[in-house]
Amino acid sequence: MKAFSYTEIPEKRAEEGAKGLTVRWLIDEKTGAENFFMRLFEMQPGGWSPRHHHPWEHEVFILEGEGVVSDAKIERPFKKGHVIYIPPEETHQFKNNGKAPLRFLCLIPRHR
């Protein structure tokens, strides 16, 4: 068992193609996780994640802020307290269209 503050995990710039987006890998193989990873993303107003897809699902919980998540055709608004499920291979992109930072937890299966 481990318990620690998320601030002990260094904040890193998120993947290429993103704007105003950082990530902290809170739980991963370094923590000893064998099945699922937990990440904390922070996106600045006007920021976005790259439009992408992959063979694993996402489970997302919005901690703060508001924005939209889009697939190839539709934008769906979300705000604090919302839950988002993205199935495998679905194209997706997150955007912060609010005036404050957007913070969300994203859980993914170990895929490495």
RODO-2510 file (C-alpha; in nm, 4 decimals, decimal comma):
residues 112
     n   res          X          Y          Z
     1     m     0,0000     0,0000     0,0000
     2     k     0,1143     0,3524    -0,0748
     3     a    -0,0257     0,6928     0,0170
     4     f     0,1254     1,0203    -0,0964
     5     s     0,0398     1,3700    -0,2142
     6     y    -0,0121     1,4142    -0,5862
     7     t     0,2262     1,7124    -0,5650
     8     e     0,5130     1,4673    -0,5046
     9     i     0,4729     1,3524    -0,8659
    10     p     0,6434     1,5815    -1,1177
    11     e     0,4192     1,7598    -1,3650
    12     k     0,5214     1,6943    -1,7263
    13     r     0,4197     1,8414    -2,0557
    14     a     0,1624     1,6185    -2,2211
    15     e     0,2018     1,4507    -2,5581
    16     e     0,2845     1,6283    -2,8828
    17     g    -0,0089     1,7993    -3,0504
    18     a    -0,1467     1,9324    -2,7210
    19     k    -0,1717     2,2952    -2,6142
    20     g    -0,1614     2,4078    -2,2502
    21     l    -0,1779     2,0496    -2,1178
    22     t     0,0284     1,8852    -1,8432
    23     v     0,0099     1,5392    -1,6876
    24     r     0,1142     1,3685    -1,3647
    25     w     0,1349     0,9868    -1,3761
    26     l    -0,0038     0,9313    -1,0241
    27     i    -0,0167     0,5521    -1,0343
    28     d     0,1812     0,3459    -1,2854
    29     e     0,4358     0,0658    -1,2993
    30     k     0,6741     0,2700    -1,0792
    31     t     0,4080     0,2668    -0,8068
    32     g     0,3651    -0,1082    -0,8522
    33     a     0,0388    -0,1030    -1,0480
    34     e    -0,0022    -0,4132    -1,2617
    35     n    -0,3432    -0,3531    -1,4225
    36     f    -0,4497     0,0141    -1,4298
    37     f    -0,2773     0,3531    -1,4424
    38     m    -0,4103     0,6831    -1,3048
    39     r    -0,3143     1,0180    -1,4520
    40     l    -0,3991     1,3743    -1,3477
    41     f    -0,4254     1,6201    -1,6359
    42     e    -0,4368     1,9987    -1,6099
    43     m    -0,5389     2,2032    -1,9133
    44     q    -0,5208     2,5808    -1,9324
    45     p    -0,8077     2,7874    -2,0754
    46     g    -0,7993     2,7601    -2,4544
    47     g    -0,5964     2,4391    -2,4327
    48     w    -0,6588     2,1017    -2,5940
    49     s    -0,5362     1,7459    -2,6172
    50     p    -0,4395     1,5995    -2,9539
    51     r    -0,7168     1,4349    -3,1561
    52     h    -0,6228     1,0672    -3,1405
    53     h    -0,7358     0,7082    -3,0856
    54     h    -0,5810     0,3902    -2,9474
    55     p    -0,6756     0,0315    -2,8606
    56     w    -0,7518     0,0954    -2,4911
    57     e    -1,0422     0,2644    -2,3148
    58     h    -1,0378     0,5747    -2,0907
    59     e    -1,2338     0,6427    -1,7762
    60     v    -1,2319     1,0150    -1,6946
    61     f    -1,3578     1,2120    -1,3928
    62     i    -1,3722     1,5928    -1,4175
    63     l    -1,2375     1,7486    -1,0961
    64     e    -1,2505     2,1182    -1,1912
    65     g    -1,3415     2,3346    -1,4862
    66     e    -1,5429     2,2798    -1,7999
    67     g    -1,4941     2,1981    -2,1633
    68     v    -1,5929     1,9704    -2,4469
    69     v    -1,4896     1,6231    -2,5543
    70     s    -1,5319     1,5385    -2,9183
    71     d    -1,5213     1,2318    -3,1346
    72     a    -1,4900     1,2614    -3,5101
    73     k    -1,8394     1,4205    -3,5400
    74     i    -1,9924     1,5466    -3,2123
    75     e    -1,8780     1,7746    -2,9273
    76     r    -2,0181     1,6899    -2,5856
    77     p    -1,9959     1,9519    -2,3086
    78     f    -1,8806     1,8570    -1,9594
    79     k    -1,8120     2,0287    -1,6270
    80     k    -1,6979     1,9543    -1,2736
    81     g    -1,8382     1,6250    -1,1476
    82     h    -1,9005     1,4729    -1,4905
    83     v    -1,7794     1,1255    -1,5861
    84     i    -1,6643     1,0402    -1,9390
    85     y    -1,6111     0,6961    -2,0897
    86     i    -1,4180     0,6619    -2,4155
    87     p    -1,4223     0,3144    -2,5723
    88     p    -1,1214     0,1600    -2,7461
    89     e    -1,0427     0,2945    -3,0953
    90     e    -1,2802     0,5927    -3,0626
    91     t    -1,1229     0,9154    -3,1894
    92     h    -1,1327     1,1777    -2,9137
    93     q    -1,0083     1,5194    -2,8102
    94     f    -1,0574     1,7285    -2,4948
    95     k    -1,0793     2,1100    -2,5065
    96     n    -1,0970     2,3648    -2,2276
    97     n    -1,3430     2,6293    -2,3407
    98     g    -1,3846     2,7710    -1,9894
    99     k    -1,2133     3,0597    -1,8127
   100     a    -1,0349     2,8517    -1,5465
   101     p    -0,7956     2,5573    -1,5572
   102     l    -0,9515     2,2190    -1,6297
   103     r    -0,8365     1,9289    -1,4104
   104     f    -0,9334     1,5667    -1,4617
   105     l    -0,8353     1,2163    -1,3623
   106     c    -0,7903     0,9679    -1,6435
   107     l    -0,7650     0,5943    -1,5786
   108     i    -0,6360     0,3561    -1,8423
   109     p    -0,5432    -0,0118    -1,8491
   110     r    -0,1763    -0,0951    -1,8520
   111     h    -0,0930    -0,1216    -2,2211
   112     r     0,2823    -0,1254    -2,2354
***
